[in-house]
């Protein structure tokens, strides 16, 4: 039977989008095919997409059901997700017998490899298109597994995640076609006939790719690795975080549907949900069939994967200590406002949220006059309080704490130093069981040895340290030490001095950290745009890969050559 999604149909539908994505990663200009506004979906919006009401209804319909993916080797059912907002999701997922599932996944590899880079890329774009059509449904799924407020879950878990997946497909396609499929080789031999060979070059996938999902951004952090591996010919086994299964399970469901319609084995993408307390990530990571691993999470487990999963190419995004150097500014109000938003967004539960604010103890120069260390800290605290003073707005920005560990760290932080801004509890009328807290800002001193252990380790969540330093030069050196020893996903600086700007930039170039300078408007240090910004660098301890560049995709396949006598 002919495939419902023929190569011709896929090309007609998605090749223009692929070409635009390829252009975007070369120019680094703004571009996105996935609308950010909720009204862009449903009637009058993207054709075939679910409206807000339809997306909510689709999410509600999957609750308290069994999500049967039709996978081989299912030996039972598991679930147990509880929304950070309180409700029990009640969804059950297939639990896999790996000795059955993994061989079934490998069985589809030859045909998928033979399809070639373009067809694989276009199939991936069809998967992304179907995910996009259900963005409203995915928004609720991400909200109720991550604790993000709905608008953030809709955007970061929907169009922004889809952009990152498409970006990975574009890089994967470009790297695979860098070498031609065929080449005629002729070496002159003087008076003798030339030596002649006909050569073919095929991107050969490594094997099964394991995606170990995270709790806070299941789709945004998951899609780059998933689509980079699938587009380079590798089957993908998705192992979600136990608290955030639903968004990735729905992704797997759509991927299997598209693969089957395109004439490929749906087992090229499968789900590995775990029973409570089972902890199958280590078991999976050491299986000989697993040749690629994508992981986002704690440094401890990321380091373990890098040290022990020797049979696999491992890509990790771990923890870091994100730092802002405050030297001077010509827009004090804008700086303070920008920092307040950056510290508050999603309760600081982003790997890019700034933690340490390095402020000279003698203060900084600004367009509003010289400001002492205490004044700067007090003004940042006041800006956070003002931003989050209204509970409705606070809920929309903060979301809910994703797990009890974040709450415990937040509460413990108040005992680490002088509290410049205490955290407060915010009531959520729609979800009374949600744990919502505003950030705490704690004063620390870089010259006090007891404080060092606090600001030189990650305190994930709504916790900021205002670290007093002797001078801007000391701040720059502490920045260097922090990035080198602890890693950083983001670095920021505020200065009107070209000399200081160069010094901070040199640190970030030396230590491979992504830098944002003098952000005072609507762009924030903890946000990155697909096709233009690199998320992480792969060059410091926070992560060994960047989302997304050529290095993120090129080692997921190897070029295999066949030479024939011409």
Buried (B, 14 or more C-beta within 10 A) or exposed (E): EEEEBBBEBBBEBBBEBBEBBBEBBEEEEEBBBBBBEBEBBBEEBBEEBBBBEBBBBBBEEBBEEEBEBEBBBBEEBBBBBBBBBBBEBBBBBBBBEBEEBBBBBBBBBEEBBEBBBBBBBBBBBBBBBBBBBBBBBBBBBBBBBBBBBBBBBBBBBBBBBBBBBBBBBBBBBBBBBEEEEEEEEEEEEEEEEEEEEEBEBBBBBBBBBBBBBBBBBBBBBBBBBBBBBBBBBBBBBBBBBBBBBBBBBBBBBBBBBBBBBBBBBBBBBBBBBBBEEEEBBEEBBBBEBBBBBBBBBBBEBBEBBBEEBEBBBBBBBBBBBBBBBBBBBBBBBBBBBBBBBBBBBBBBBBBBBBBBBBBBBEBBBBEBEEBBBBBBBBBBBBBBBEBBEEBEEBBBBBBBBBBEEBBEBBEEBBEBBEBBBEBBEBEBEEBEEBBBBBBBBBBBBBEEEEBBEBBBEBBBBBBBBBBBBBEBEBBBBBBBEBBBEBBBBBBBBBBBEEEBBEBBBEBBEEBBBBBBBBBBEEEBBBBBBBBBBBBBBBBBBBBBBBBBBBBBBBBBBEEEEEEEEE
